[in-house]
Amino acid sequence: MAGMEMRRLGLVNKPAYVVPNHMLEQFSGELLRLYPQARVLIATKDTTTPDARKHFVARSATGEWDAVVITHSAFERIPVSVEGERAYIDEQIAELRQAITESETRSG
């Protein structure tokens, strides 16, 4: 539950947990047992339709949640703009290049 601890310490605003489909209930239950006062948004079976997913994403983005929990399959169905995906990939590439450069500098 590192995300919740990061939230508690002010390091992140809204941790999201993407869990295997069969683990949603167990994970959510454990999260709520560990943090009984937390405001947790949990993707249920009712969020599998396209309209329901849009509503869930809107609620997770605009709500004051301590954590958001969603299954892998529901997460995969959330559309991402081409620009957003490209920006994410570019950011990941830049971070990897920086890590390679730092590694080469340390060892060389």
MARKOL-553098 format. One record per residue: x, y, z of N, C-alpha, C in turn. Coordinates in nm, 2 decimals, always signed. Layout:
<pts>
PT      n.x      n.y      n.z     ca.x     ca.y     ca.z      c.x      c.y      c.z
PT        X        Y        Z        X        Y        Z        X        Y        Z
...
</pts>
This chain:
<pts>
PT      n.x      n.y      n.z     ca.x     ca.y     ca.z      c.x      c.y      c.z
PT    +0.08    -0.12    +0.00    +0.00    +0.00    +0.00    +0.09    +0.13    +0.00
PT    +0.20    +0.12    -0.07    +0.29    +0.23    -0.07    +0.23    +0.36    -0.12
PT    +0.13    +0.35    -0.21    +0.07    +0.47    -0.26    +0.00    +0.55    -0.15
PT    -0.07    +0.48    -0.06    -0.14    +0.54    +0.05    -0.04    +0.61    +0.14
PT    +0.07    +0.55    +0.17    +0.17    +0.61    +0.25    +0.23    +0.73    +0.18
PT    +0.25    +0.72    +0.05    +0.30    +0.84    -0.02    +0.20    +0.95    -0.01
PT    +0.07    +0.92    -0.02    -0.04    +1.02    -0.01    -0.03    +1.08    +0.13
PT    -0.02    +0.99    +0.23    -0.01    +1.04    +0.37    +0.10    +1.14    +0.39
PT    +0.21    +1.11    +0.33    +0.33    +1.20    +0.34    +0.33    +1.32    +0.25
PT    +0.23    +1.33    +0.16    +0.22    +1.44    +0.07    +0.30    +1.43    -0.05
PT    +0.35    +1.31    -0.09    +0.43    +1.29    -0.20    +0.35    +1.27    -0.33
PT    +0.23    +1.22    -0.32    +0.14    +1.20    -0.43    +0.00    +1.26    -0.39
PT    -0.08    +1.29    -0.50    -0.21    +1.35    -0.47    -0.32    +1.24    -0.46
PT    -0.31    +1.15    -0.56    -0.42    +1.05    -0.57    -0.37    +0.92    -0.62
PT    -0.32    +0.83    -0.54    -0.27    +0.71    -0.59    -0.38    +0.62    -0.65
PT    -0.34    +0.56    -0.76    -0.43    +0.47    -0.83    -0.37    +0.33    -0.83
PT    -0.45    +0.23    -0.80    -0.41    +0.09    -0.80    -0.48    +0.02    -0.91
PT    -0.40    -0.04    -1.00    -0.46    -0.12    -1.11    -0.43    -0.27    -1.07
PT    -0.54    -0.34    -1.04    -0.52    -0.48    -0.99    -0.58    -0.58    -1.08
PT    -0.53    -0.71    -1.07    -0.59    -0.81    -1.15    -0.74    -0.82    -1.12
PT    -0.81    -0.86    -1.22    -0.96    -0.87    -1.21    -1.00    -0.95    -1.08
PT    -0.94    -1.06    -1.06    -0.99    -1.15    -0.95    -0.95    -1.09    -0.81
PT    -0.86    -0.99    -0.81    -0.81    -0.94    -0.68    -0.88    -0.81    -0.64
PT    -0.98    -0.76    -0.72    -1.04    -0.63    -0.68    -1.10    -0.63    -0.54
PT    -1.18    -0.73    -0.52    -1.25    -0.73    -0.39    -1.16    -0.75    -0.27
PT    -1.06    -0.84    -0.28    -0.97    -0.86    -0.18    -0.88    -0.74    -0.15
PT    -0.82    -0.68    -0.26    -0.73    -0.57    -0.25    -0.81    -0.45    -0.19
PT    -0.93    -0.42    -0.24    -1.01    -0.31    -0.19    -1.04    -0.33    -0.04
PT    -1.08    -0.45    +0.00    -1.11    -0.48    +0.14    -0.99    -0.46    +0.23
PT    -0.87    -0.51    +0.18    -0.75    -0.49    +0.26    -0.71    -0.34    +0.28
PT    -0.73    -0.27    +0.17    -0.70    -0.12    +0.17    -0.79    -0.05    +0.27
PT    -0.92    -0.09    +0.27    -1.01    -0.02    +0.36    -0.99    -0.07    +0.50
PT    -0.94    -0.19    +0.52    -0.91    -0.23    +0.66    -0.79    -0.16    +0.72
PT    -0.69    -0.14    +0.63    -0.57    -0.07    +0.67    -0.59    +0.08    +0.69
PT    -0.68    +0.14    +0.61    -0.71    +0.28    +0.61    -0.86    +0.30    +0.62
PT    -0.92    +0.28    +0.73    -1.06    +0.28    +0.74    -1.12    +0.42    +0.72
PT    -1.05    +0.53    +0.74    -1.10    +0.66    +0.72    -1.08    +0.71    +0.58
PT    -1.01    +0.63    +0.49    -0.97    +0.68    +0.36    -1.10    +0.69    +0.27
PT    -1.09    +0.78    +0.18    -1.19    +0.80    +0.07    -1.14    +0.72    -0.05
PT    -1.20    +0.61    -0.07    -1.15    +0.52    -0.18    -1.26    +0.50    -0.28
PT    -1.22    +0.52    -0.41    -1.31    +0.50    -0.52    -1.28    +0.37    -0.58
PT    -1.37    +0.28    -0.59    -1.35    +0.14    -0.64    -1.43    +0.12    -0.76
PT    -1.36    +0.07    -0.87    -1.43    +0.04    -0.99    -1.50    -0.10    -0.97
PT    -1.63    -0.10    -0.98    -1.71    -0.22    -0.96    -1.75    -0.27    -1.10
PT    -1.82    -0.38    -1.10    -1.87    -0.44    -1.23    -1.96    -0.35    -1.30
PT    -2.02    -0.26    -1.23    -2.11    -0.16    -1.30    -2.03    -0.06    -1.38
PT    -1.90    -0.05    -1.37    -1.82    +0.04    -1.45    -1.76    -0.01    -1.58
PT    -1.82    -0.12    -1.63    -1.76    -0.19    -1.74    -1.82    -0.14    -1.87
PT    -1.93    -0.07    -1.87    -1.98    -0.02    -2.00    -1.91    +0.11    -2.04
PT    -1.90    +0.14    -2.17    -1.83    +0.26    -2.21    -1.88    +0.39    -2.13
PT    -2.01    +0.41    -2.12    -2.06    +0.53    -2.05    -2.02    +0.53    -1.90
PT    -2.03    +0.41    -1.84    -2.00    +0.40    -1.70    -1.85    +0.42    -1.68
PT    -1.76    +0.38    -1.77    -1.62    +0.40    -1.76    -1.59    +0.55    -1.76
PT    -1.65    +0.62    -1.86    -1.64    +0.77    -1.87    -1.67    +0.84    -1.74
PT    -1.78    +0.79    -1.68    -1.83    +0.85    -1.55    -1.73    +0.82    -1.44
PT    -1.68    +0.70    -1.44    -1.58    +0.66    -1.34    -1.45    +0.74    -1.35
PT    -1.40    +0.76    -1.47    -1.28    +0.84    -1.49    -1.31    +0.98    -1.45
PT    -1.42    +1.03    -1.48    -1.45    +1.17    -1.44    -1.46    +1.18    -1.29
PT    -1.52    +1.09    -1.23    -1.53    +1.09    -1.08    -1.39    +1.08    -1.02
PT    -1.31    +0.99    -1.07    -1.17    +0.98    -1.02    -1.09    +1.10    -1.04
PT    -1.11    +1.17    -1.15    -1.03    +1.29    -1.18    -1.07    +1.41    -1.10
PT    -1.20    +1.42    -1.07    -1.25    +1.54    -1.01    -1.28    +1.53    -0.86
PT    -1.28    +1.40    -0.81    -1.31    +1.38    -0.67    -1.19    +1.39    -0.58
PT    -1.21    +1.41    -0.46    -1.11    +1.42    -0.36    -1.08    +1.28    -0.30
PT    -1.03    +1.19    -0.37    -1.01    +1.05    -0.33    -0.87    +1.03    -0.27
PT    -0.86    +0.95    -0.17    -0.73    +0.91    -0.12    -0.67    +0.80    -0.20
PT    -0.75    +0.73    -0.27    -0.70    +0.62    -0.36    -0.81    +0.58    -0.46
PT    -0.77    +0.54    -0.57    -0.86    +0.49    -0.68    -0.82    +0.34    -0.71
PT    -0.91    +0.25    -0.71    -0.88    +0.11    -0.74    -0.96    +0.07    -0.86
PT    -0.89    +0.01    -0.96    -0.96    -0.03    -1.08    -0.89    -0.16    -1.13
PT    -0.97    -0.25    -1.20    -0.91    -0.37    -1.25    -0.83    -0.35    -1.38
PT    -0.74    -0.44    -1.41    -0.66    -0.43    -1.53    -0.75    -0.42    -1.66
PT    -0.85    -0.50    -1.67    -0.93    -0.50    -1.79    -1.01    -0.37    -1.80
PT    -1.06    -0.31    -1.69    -1.13    -0.19    -1.70    -1.03    -0.07    -1.73
PT    -0.91    -0.08    -1.68    -0.81    +0.02    -1.70    -0.77    +0.02    -1.85
PT    -0.75    -0.10    -1.91    -0.71    -0.11    -2.05    -0.82    -0.05    -2.14
PT    -0.94    -0.05    -2.10    -1.05    +0.00    -2.19    -1.06    +0.15    -2.18
PT    -0.99    +0.22    -2.10    -1.00    +0.37    -2.09    -0.92    +0.43    -2.20
PT    -0.99    +0.50    -2.29    -0.92    +0.55    -2.41    -0.82    +0.66    -2.37
PT    -0.70    +0.67    -2.44    -0.60    +0.77    -2.42    -0.58    +0.83    -2.55
PT    -0.57    +0.96    -2.55    -0.54    +1.04    -2.68    -0.41    +1.00    -2.73
PT    -0.39    +1.01    -2.86    -0.26    +0.98    -2.93    -0.16    +1.08    -2.87
PT    -0.20    +1.20    -2.85    -0.10    +1.30    -2.80    -0.06    +1.26    -2.66
PT    -0.15    +1.22    -2.58    -0.12    +1.18    -2.44    -0.03    +1.06    -2.44
PT    -0.06    +0.96    -2.52    +0.03    +0.84    -2.53    +0.17    +0.88    -2.58
PT    +0.18    +0.96    -2.68    +0.31    +1.00    -2.73    +0.39    +1.08    -2.62
PT    +0.32    +1.17    -2.55    +0.39    +1.24    -2.45    +0.44    +1.15    -2.34
PT    +0.36    +1.05    -2.30    +0.40    +0.95    -2.20    +0.53    +0.87    -2.25
PT    +0.52    +0.82    -2.37    +0.63    +0.74    -2.43    +0.76    +0.83    -2.43
PT    +0.74    +0.95    -2.48    +0.86    +1.04    -2.49    +0.92    +1.06    -2.35
PT    +0.84    +1.08    -2.25    +0.89    +1.10    -2.12    +0.96    +0.98    -2.07
PT    +0.91    +0.86    -2.09    +0.97    +0.74    -2.05    +1.11    +0.72    -2.12
PT    +1.11    +0.75    -2.25    +1.24    +0.74    -2.32    +1.34    +0.83    -2.27
PT    +1.30    +0.96    -2.24    +1.39    +1.06    -2.18    +1.45    +1.01    -2.05
PT    +1.36    +0.95    -1.96    +1.41    +0.91    -1.83    +1.50    +0.79    -1.85
PT    +1.48    +0.70    -1.94    +1.57    +0.59    -1.96    +1.70    +0.63    -2.02
PT    +1.70    +0.73    -2.11    +1.83    +0.78    -2.16    +1.91    +0.85    -2.05
PT    +1.84    +0.92    -1.97    +1.91    +0.99    -1.86    +1.97    +0.88    -1.76
PT    +1.90    +0.78    -1.74    +1.95    +0.67    -1.65    +2.07    +0.60    -1.71
PT    +2.06    +0.58    -1.84    +2.18    +0.52    -1.91    +2.30    +0.61    -1.90
PT    +2.28    +0.74    -1.93    +2.39    +0.83    -1.93    +2.45    +0.84    -1.79
PT    +2.37    +0.84    -1.68    +2.42    +0.84    -1.55    +2.49    +0.72    -1.51
PT    +2.44    +0.60    -1.56    +2.51    +0.47    -1.54    +2.64    +0.47    -1.60
PT    +2.65    +0.52    -1.73    +2.78    +0.52    -1.80    +2.88    +0.61    -1.73
PT    +2.83    +0.72    -1.68    +2.92    +0.82    -1.62    +2.98    +0.76    -1.49
PT    +2.89    +0.69    -1.41    +2.94    +0.63    -1.29    +3.04    +0.52    -1.31
PT    +3.02    +0.44    -1.42    +3.11    +0.32    -1.44    +3.22    +0.35    -1.53
PT    +3.23    +0.47    -1.58    +3.33    +0.49    -1.68    +3.43    +0.58    -1.66
</pts>
